[in-house]
Amino acid sequence: MTDLKTRVIGVMLLAIGIGLGWHALLRPMERAWAGMGEVNYQPNAFLLVPASLVFGFGFALFGERLNYRNAEKQTLTALGWAMFAVVAVLTAGGYWWFKSELAAAGYR
C-alpha cells in the first residue's frame, strides 16, 4: 500500500470516529442535558471512537512510517501497545465521564 493510501485511510478513520462520536455519544448527551425522558446510547462506541481517532491520527500523520506492528511475527511493536493503551484509557475515561454526566443530569 502506498503512503498516500495509508494517509487517506487515516483521514477516513478520523471522519468515522468524529461522525460516530457525534451520533452515538454526543447526541444522546445533548438529549440528557436537555432533560429528555429517555436517553439511548451505543456502548460499543466508547471503544470504536477512540480506536478510530487514535489510529486515524497515526495513519494520517505518519502514513506507512507508523510502525505499530511487526508483520512478519504478527505482533504489536511497543508503539502499537502504547496506541492500544491510549485507546483503553480513552475508552475507560469516556465511559466514566458519560456515566457521571448522565447521573448528574438525573439519569440512572
C-alpha positions in Angstrom: 0.0 0.0 0.0 1.3 3.4 -0.8 1.9 6.1 1.7 -0.9 8.3 0.3 -3.4 5.5 0.6 -2.4 4.9 4.2 -2.9 8.6 4.9 -6.3 8.7 3.2 -7.3 5.7 5.3 -6.2 7.7 8.3 -8.4 10.6 7.3 -11.3 8.3 6.7 -10.8 6.8 10.2 -10.8 10.3 11.6 -14.1 11.1 9.8 -15.6 7.8 11.1 -14.5 8.5 14.6 -15.9 12.0 14.6 -19.2 11.0 13.0 -19.7 8.1 15.3 -18.7 10.1 18.3 -21.2 12.8 17.5 -24.0 10.4 16.6 -23.6 7.7 19.2 -22.3 9.7 22.2 -22.7 13.5 21.9 -26.3 13.4 20.6 -27.5 11.3 23.5 -25.6 13.5 25.9 -27.3 16.6 24.4 -30.6 14.8 24.9 -29.7 14.2 28.6 -28.7 17.8 29.1 -32.0 18.9 27.5 -33.9 16.8 30.1 -35.5 14.3 27.6 -37.4 11.5 29.2 -35.2 8.7 27.8 -31.7 8.6 26.6 -30.3 5.8 24.5 -26.6 5.4 23.6 -24.4 2.8 22.0 -21.9 1.3 24.4 -19.7 -0.1 21.6 -19.0 3.5 20.5 -16.9 4.0 23.6 -14.3 1.7 22.1 -14.8 2.4 18.4 -14.5 6.2 18.7 -11.1 6.3 20.5 -9.7 3.5 18.4 -10.6 5.1 15.1 -9.4 8.5 16.3 -6.0 7.3 17.7 -5.2 5.1 14.7 -6.7 7.7 12.3 -4.3 10.4 13.6 -1.4 8.0 13.4 -2.1 6.9 9.9 -2.9 10.5 8.7 0.2 12.0 10.2 2.8 9.3 9.6 1.4 7.1 6.8 3.4 3.9 6.2 6.1 5.1 8.7 3.7 4.3 11.6 5.4 1.2 12.8 2.7 -0.2 15.1 3.0 -3.9 14.2 5.6 -6.4 13.1 4.0 -8.0 10.1 6.4 -11.0 9.9 5.8 -12.1 13.5 2.2 -10.8 13.5 2.7 -9.0 16.8 2.5 -5.4 18.0 5.5 -3.2 18.5 6.0 -1.1 21.6 4.3 1.8 19.7 1.3 -0.5 18.9 0.9 -1.4 22.5 1.2 2.2 23.5 -1.5 3.2 21.0 -3.8 0.4 22.4 -3.1 1.7 25.9 -4.2 5.2 24.9 -7.3 3.7 23.3 -8.0 1.8 26.6 -7.5 4.9 28.7 -9.7 7.0 26.5 -12.4 4.2 26.4 -12.5 3.9 30.2 -12.3 7.7 30.7 -15.0 8.4 28.1 -17.3 5.8 29.7 -16.7 7.2 33.2 -17.3 10.8 32.0 -20.5 9.8 30.1 -22.0 7.9 33.0 -21.1 10.7 35.5 -22.7 13.3 33.2 -25.8 11.1 32.9 -26.0 10.7 36.7 -25.6 14.5 37.1 -28.5 15.1 34.7 -30.6 12.7 36.8 -30.5 9.5 34.8 -29.7 6.0 36.1 
